[in-house]
Amino acid sequence: MFIDQSIAKQKFDLVVTVKEKGAFYHVKWMEKYYEVVDEIRLDMPQASQQWTALIWKPRSP
């Protein structure tokens, strides 16, 4: 997959994911090549939900 290869090569300067939602990439790759640097709580009043956005940056080699 193109996205998984890009994750492994750390092609992204910053990645934002939502903890409560499914992913279209292999999550274990994110954990291996990137680290969470911040977490933001997002209120979704129209859906009566709260989402947690995770901010990822590449791990140091």
Backbone bond lengths (Angstrom), bond angles and torsions (degrees), N, CA, C in turn:
res aa  C-N    CA-C-N  psi(-1)  N-CA   C-N-CA  omega(-1)  CA-C   N-CA-C  phi
1 M - - - 1.448 - - 1.519 110.94 -
2 F 1.298 115.75 140.18 1.455 121.21 -178.67 1.524 112.02 -61.08
3 I 1.318 117.75 -43.94 1.471 120.97 -177.14 1.519 110.35 -66.21
4 D 1.336 117.52 -44.34 1.468 120.19 178.96 1.525 111.10 -60.44
5 Q 1.325 117.35 -41.33 1.467 120.71 178.65 1.524 110.79 -64.33
6 S 1.315 116.50 -40.01 1.466 120.37 178.99 1.527 111.27 -66.38
7 I 1.334 117.07 -37.16 1.469 121.04 176.15 1.521 109.60 -63.17
8 A 1.323 117.03 -47.43 1.467 121.38 -177.83 1.531 111.40 -62.52
9 K 1.326 117.47 -32.46 1.462 121.42 179.62 1.528 112.13 -90.63
10 Q 1.337 116.35 4.07 1.470 123.02 -179.88 1.532 111.79 52.22
11 K 1.309 115.62 48.91 1.465 122.11 -178.64 1.528 112.74 -77.28
12 F 1.319 117.30 -16.25 1.462 121.23 -177.51 1.523 110.37 -99.31
13 D 1.334 117.11 131.22 1.472 121.07 177.07 1.521 111.26 -73.24
14 L 1.327 115.83 -31.61 1.462 122.34 -176.47 1.525 107.91 -151.91
15 V 1.325 115.73 137.86 1.465 121.20 178.24 1.523 107.87 -129.07
16 V 1.329 116.41 135.72 1.461 121.43 176.21 1.527 107.16 -117.98
17 T 1.337 115.91 124.15 1.467 121.21 177.42 1.525 108.59 -124.72
18 V 1.320 115.80 165.10 1.459 121.66 177.36 1.526 107.54 -114.10
19 K 1.329 115.22 119.49 1.460 122.01 -174.82 1.531 112.47 -57.71
20 E 1.318 117.56 -40.39 1.462 121.63 -172.90 1.533 114.04 -82.51
21 K 1.300 118.09 -4.85 1.464 121.09 -175.93 1.517 110.91 -112.06
22 G 1.322 115.63 153.67 1.457 121.34 178.44 1.524 111.77 -65.35
23 A 1.313 115.85 159.21 1.458 121.12 -177.66 1.525 110.28 -115.10
24 F 1.310 116.49 152.55 1.459 122.02 177.02 1.531 110.51 -105.38
25 Y 1.315 116.63 24.22 1.453 124.48 177.80 1.525 106.64 -143.02
26 H 1.317 117.86 171.33 1.464 121.43 179.05 1.532 109.07 -83.93
27 V 1.322 116.03 111.14 1.468 122.28 -174.95 1.529 111.35 -58.23
28 K 1.314 118.49 -35.83 1.465 120.64 -178.89 1.530 111.37 -61.46
29 W 1.323 117.16 -28.63 1.465 120.12 177.83 1.522 109.99 -68.39
30 M 1.333 116.45 -39.65 1.468 119.63 178.06 1.516 109.64 -60.34
31 E 1.321 116.53 -45.93 1.464 120.93 -178.23 1.526 111.75 -64.57
32 K 1.319 117.14 -29.39 1.461 121.21 -178.86 1.531 111.89 -78.52
33 Y 1.320 117.86 -41.20 1.460 121.79 -171.87 1.532 114.93 -105.05
34 Y 1.339 116.67 -12.81 1.465 121.08 -179.05 1.523 109.55 -131.65
35 E 1.331 115.95 159.34 1.458 120.51 176.04 1.522 109.71 -128.86
36 V 1.320 115.31 146.09 1.458 120.72 178.58 1.525 108.39 -74.38
37 V 1.331 115.78 126.38 1.462 120.33 179.76 1.524 112.40 -110.16
38 D 1.342 116.44 -14.88 1.460 119.84 177.92 1.521 109.41 -161.62
39 E 1.306 114.45 161.31 1.465 122.57 179.72 1.522 107.45 -137.49
40 I 1.324 116.59 130.23 1.464 121.19 -178.01 1.523 108.92 -123.93
41 R 1.336 116.57 128.00 1.471 121.69 175.67 1.519 108.94 -85.73
42 L 1.314 116.73 126.56 1.456 122.12 -179.04 1.519 109.40 -114.07
43 D 1.312 116.75 121.09 1.459 120.99 175.19 1.522 108.80 -83.30
44 M 1.320 115.88 131.19 1.460 122.47 179.07 1.527 107.42 -119.37
45 P 1.346 117.53 74.76 1.464 120.75 -172.89 1.530 114.10 -61.51
46 Q 1.326 117.45 -31.53 1.458 119.71 -179.41 1.527 111.73 -66.65
47 A 1.336 116.89 -22.86 1.461 121.40 179.85 1.529 111.98 -112.40
48 S 1.337 116.88 3.24 1.471 122.32 -176.42 1.529 111.28 52.79
49 Q 1.334 115.32 45.93 1.460 121.46 -178.79 1.518 110.52 -132.42
50 Q 1.332 114.45 160.28 1.459 122.21 169.10 1.519 106.75 -124.65
51 W 1.315 116.61 131.97 1.455 121.77 177.03 1.522 108.94 -113.60
52 T 1.317 115.62 151.88 1.456 121.84 175.51 1.521 108.34 -111.63
53 A 1.327 116.27 112.17 1.464 121.20 176.67 1.521 108.23 -88.65
54 L 1.322 115.68 128.58 1.459 121.22 177.45 1.530 108.03 -103.79
55 I 1.314 116.05 132.42 1.466 122.73 178.99 1.532 107.25 -103.99
56 W 1.321 115.59 121.06 1.463 122.54 -176.08 1.531 110.37 -113.64
57 K 1.319 115.89 142.57 1.475 122.52 171.67 1.533 107.34 -128.86
58 P 1.324 116.48 153.83 1.469 119.29 -179.74 1.533 112.30 -59.00
59 R 1.328 114.94 142.00 1.476 119.96 173.29 1.518 109.18 -72.07
60 S 1.292 116.70 151.16 1.462 121.44 175.49 1.524 109.18 -69.76
61 P 1.320 117.01 141.92 1.485 119.45 -179.59 1.515 112.78 -66.29
